[in-house]
Amino acid sequence: MTTSQPVSVILATGARYSLPLMLLFSFFILLRGHNLPGGGFIGGLVAAAAFALFVIAYDVNAARSVLGIEPIRLIGIGLLVAIGSGLPGLLLGMPFMTGLWLEPEIPALGKLGTPLLFDVGVYLVVIGIVLTIVFSLAEDS
Amino acid sequence: MNVVVILPLLVPFLTAIFGFLAWGNRQAQRLISVVGSTVLLIASLILLWVVSQQGIQATQAGDWPAPFGITFVADTFSAIMVVMVGVMGLSTVIYSLVTIDVEREAQGFHPLIHMLFVGVCGAFLTGDIFNLYVWYEVMLIASFVLLVMGGERSQLEGGIKYVTLNLLASALFLAAVGLLYGLTGTLNMAHLSEVVPTLVEQQGMVTVVAMLFLFAFGIKGALFPLFFWLPASYHTPPIAVTVIFSALLTKVGVYSLIRVFTLIFTGDAVFVQVVLLVIAGFTMVTGVLGAVAQYEMRRLLSFHIISQIGYLLMGLALFTPLSLAASVFFMAHVILAKSALFLVGGVLNRLAGTYDLKKLGGFYRVSPVLAVLFFIPAMSLAGIPPLSGFWAKFALIRAGLETQQYAIVAASLVVSVLTLFSMTKIWAEAFLKEKEQEDGKLKEGVEPVATLPISERLPLLAPIAVIAMLMIVMGVGAEPFFNLALQASEEMLTRTEYVQAVLGGQV
């Protein structure tokens, strides 16, 4: 995965195992956010923290290759998803950003609808922005 | 229910998003930027057409009923302003294609300028005073980055002054919104216009809040004595950024002032009128006096921005149907005139490598076309008939005479003469004066526009030519434009149609 020598074997191993766990946890926070504390912003921060940990344990290039996409593009995609959540209402002749829900509730995920889509957009934007900052700070030093 | 109201927000937002997605691909970003601003212009024209045909349009975001949700509303005034964003957006983006360096484009100039349009259109279209604050922040964050992008020393210095003063203004704005919410329990501007007049016992508090708004918007709009951040920062970024700042940012401040003082704070009219008249007079005079002393073209024009804002405020202060219409007309006129002058300044700098009037010269001989393109907006700004500036000033002065405010009329006439004087100074220094001979060598350093390749000449000159044409059209065929402005002032003064469109007769 990486060519450079990890700073600490314990941290490097820990970061590798905690990355999927933290991403899973960030998903959980994202989904629970509609009615309980959580949501796209906090979920995004947790997910970004997982990659930031990778930057500390290995280096920026390793974290970049795990992420697999330019973080700045993630901002664009996230904004697109967020703005896209406002469009279904508009297309159905309702005002922009009208909340629409799929009727049958899906077990484990809960009610799916445009507000969740908006939260997913926020989630991606937050990951993108935080990682843009973290990566460029790490590359500077 | 209205898509047209929301389109001028969605179009630049989507353009910015696609710009982010095309990060690193210069050609794609430039293409997206031009297409996006063309679509924005079309969307804004559709909005103006719909509003002028069918009256005020409103939409409740998220289908939350007013006054609880956020309303977007377009009356004639906001629609005119959105069209100005469209016109200036397209002109500036085309002009920026050849004036913004590759490095700044790589840092995201194009997506950011569209984020700026999002903020400005949002501020013009929102019907919610807290939401207005949010759009101000969108606009300011984009403008902070555009101002310091490139990281030159002078840019950072100007940026610090700009950021500090604007953050102070934002804090005051937010405090004012908080106090207003505490007093009334609502943030919807149409609802506020119904609730605030009933607060007779708390008239003192209402006036305090009104003055807080005046102070906050006064900093944003560069009114006397809060304007000093403007000439300290506007000459530092690349010229395309200066153009869009001068065209839109201070005007949003003035727009907000006109909006809150026609819609919400109409109770203490006499006191407000005196305050506004005094500020308008001082803004005009100090702005133009500052300009007279300058020899750096961008600084000189920056002081003129301030001076012209005095006229806009004068229209609000007089508070008659004619004076408000004059303000609206003046706003459109001054956005065009100011931008055209800055754009010509950019071309001069491109050819001669300097903005210093003492070092410029001889352009009348080598580039008569450029001279004409400068002459039209300069004369229009000074108010020479038959250009657009004449009708704008004529209507303002007539409104001043009708309300017997002779002091402000006198001030505005004197300022006109001084404006003409400083425009003549640019004309004499940059165009008529022959460049000094150095060591007996032949005159050199003055390159005619014709030496530029056509691929550069077109994006540089076409926007100026179009704006100059618009100014002539607005001057010679002023009637339809002025009727539109009168319709805007009518809507602002009666208010019932606005309230009806937003609240739909409930409440």
Interface residues (C-beta under 8 A of the other chain):
Chain A: E70 I72 R73 I75 G76 I77 L79 L80 I83 G89 L90 G93 M94 P95 F96 M97 T98 G99
Chain B: M1 N2 V3 I6 L10 F13 L14 A16 I17 F18 G19 F20 L21 W23 G24 T59 Q60 A61 G62 D63
